[in-house]
């Protein structure tokens, strides 16, 4: 069987490692068969290997110009029915000519030069006219995109650059986030969740995700708040604060009741430790000893509802509204057992027990997984015990480890319920980001919102 396969393998190796001359020859063959794109790929592969290969360069020139002629024909056909589609093809062809310059000179045919110029001018003019119309109908976001497209087809087209800047300035939207109201009355939870969302939005709502939306810093809002508003911020309060902060939109939300459940489990059994010694002759002797151990685990699951609304501060209209339920679980594991020597010498059951009493091995391993988790090993727990220098009491600095989804954290105490509620809710900013990205390209008039008097210039 091997003898029959070997020649095929050799052929694959020869083809895969073909030299520049062979690639140039194959390019010529493909071009003769009308496979211009394949001919181009083979020719430029040859030139990548040997830039001085004249045969490959001639093949690249022939293939590239054949591709360009076909491209020009497509453009001519499109120009009769769809100027914008034809203009996009003109840009693609121009990019191809530029990128191909290192391999071959791709020259336009005389008749295509004037047509390509006319198509680009027509596309630029169309977008320019749309931009003027959009400005007049109070659609600065659409106007900006139209003026940008006009310049994409024809750089410095008329005064498109100036009008683009004007539209862009009018299109800007500032978004303020206010602390969330909490049903439990925990002011810190509502403020921390809103702050976490604001930071995440500020990192992620940048070009190209958004062009016009800017999330204001927390200080611009919280400096306007009274002490009473910190604990109970109404919708009207949120709108007023957004206006004071200079925001066109404000995000106002609430955290519902936080529900939690806690489970306690204990692993009390013997584990095995392999002892290895060498006698006077250097011979290795090993045996297993039983070691009593007690491992305690606590697991807490917390669920909370969060509701948010994106509100236009000018007239109080709701632009988006969502409610979502978030949950998270945390497991802490603790043992007072102090391992000695090599941690790799410990096992839940010895090889001898596993061979002689497989039922016993399955019982111990099943109990361990029930207490410590499906993917938590004995060595992980022992390593955590050895490296831990604290008394094992919870500190909020450990919360990021729970938020990152750690299988367990080596602690005696579980995080408080509201800390875990924060861990669950802090990751819930993505739906809000999607709503803001969706709204980013939509002009106010298309949201059935009145336009401010100052925008009517």
C-alpha positions, 0 to 999 in steps of 0.5 A: 500500500505504501509503494502505491501511495508514495508516487502520489505524495512525490507529485504533490511535493513537486507541484507544491514546491514548483519553481518560478520557471514552472509557475510562469509556464503554468501561468501561460497555460492558464491564460491560454485557456481563458483562466485569467485570475488563476494565471495572475495568481501563478505569475505573481507567485513566481515573482514573489520567489524570483522578482527578476524572472522576465518570463514570469513578469511577462506572464503577470503583465499579460494576465493582469491586463486581460483581467483589467479588460474584462473588468472594464467591460463589466463597468461599461455594462453596469454604467448603463443601468446602475451608476453607483455599482459601476463606480464601486467597480471603478474603485476596485479596479483602481485599487487592483492597478495600484496593488499590482504595480509591483508585479506588472503595469496594468494600463487602462484602455483608451476608451475606459479612461474617460468612462471611468472618470465620468462614472466616478464624477456621476457617483460623486455628484449623486452623493453630493446632491443627497448630502445637500438634501439630507442637510436640508431635511435635518438628517446630518448623519446621512448627510455626513455619510453622503459627503464622505462617499462623494469624496471617496469617488472624487477626492476634494469634490466641490465643497464636500469636505466643508459640508462633511465637517458641518454635518459631522458636527451637527450629528454628534450625540452625547450620552449620559449614564446615571446611577441605577435605582436598586429595589434593595436600596443598595446605592453602591450596587446601582452606582457600581453597575452603571459605572461599569457599563459606562466604562465598557461603553466608552471602550467599545463605542468607537469608530468604526462601531460608532461615528457620532455617539460619545459616552460622557464621564461619570463626573459630568453627571454625578456632580449635578446630583443631590444626596437624595437622588443618589438613593432614588433617581426618578426618570424625570431626575435622569432627564434633567441631569442629562440636560445639565450635563449637556447630553442629548440622551441619557441611560436610566435603569434599575436593578430588581430584587436580587435572589440567591441560593447557597449550598454547602458540601464537604468531602471527608475521606482519605486520599492516597500519597505515594511514598518513594524511597531508595535503599542503600543499593539505589533501588527505588521502593514505593508504597501508598499511604492513606491520608485523611483530608477534609475539604469544604466547598460553598457555592452561591448562585445569584440572579437579578433583573436589570432594566434600562431605557435610552431617553432623549433628553430634549423631549423625554422620548424613549428610544430603546428599552430592554429588561434582562435577567442576569445570573452568576455562580461562585464556588469557594473551596477550603481545606486546613490540610497541609500537603507535604512534599511533591504535590504530584504524589497525591491522588484521590485513590491509589493505583492499587485501590483503582485496580482492586476496588474500581467501585470504591475509586468511582465513589471517591471521584464522584464525591470529589466532583460533587463537592469541588466541581467537575473540572477541579483536580486534587492537585489544584486544591492542594496547590491553592492551599500551599500558595495561600498565605491568608486566613481565607476570608473574603475581600472584594479584591477577589471579585474579579476572579469570580467574574472571570469564571474561575472554577473555584477560589480558595477561600473560606467565605463566599462573596456577599450576595450583592457583590455577586449581583454586581459580578452578574450585572456588570457583564450585561452592557452588551445589549445597551451597546447594540442599541446605541450602535443601532441608533448611531446612524439614525437621524432624530427626524427618523426617530420621530423626534422634533429637531432643536431650533438651533439645528435648523440653520 
